[in-house]
């Protein structure tokens, strides 16, 4: 399912000063097509868009979330490959593993 404009806006404006990064990633993951290309571990995240424009829009929304991008982006490679880590973050901001709170995916059409 293609992410709605509302979904992309929510990602762009996600406030990481009041929520943990794992909550943002829990939200993003439910809209990511090709779940095998959304790879999380405690301190690392790998995203591959698979060339799908919906995933590319999600990455652009993450780029526009400046705090997320400044704190977590590590490197990118041509072809839609992105690596993130939390090595520059304070201990309380670390960890990409899933939070206990799960978001309900809404059925929307574009």
Buried (B, 14 or more C-beta within 10 A) or exposed (E): BBBBEEBBEBBBEBEBEEEBBBBBBBBBBBBBBBEEBBEBEEBBBBBBBBEBEBBEBBBEBBBBBEEBEEBBBBEBEEEBEBBBBBEEBEEEBBBBBEBEEEBEEEEEEE
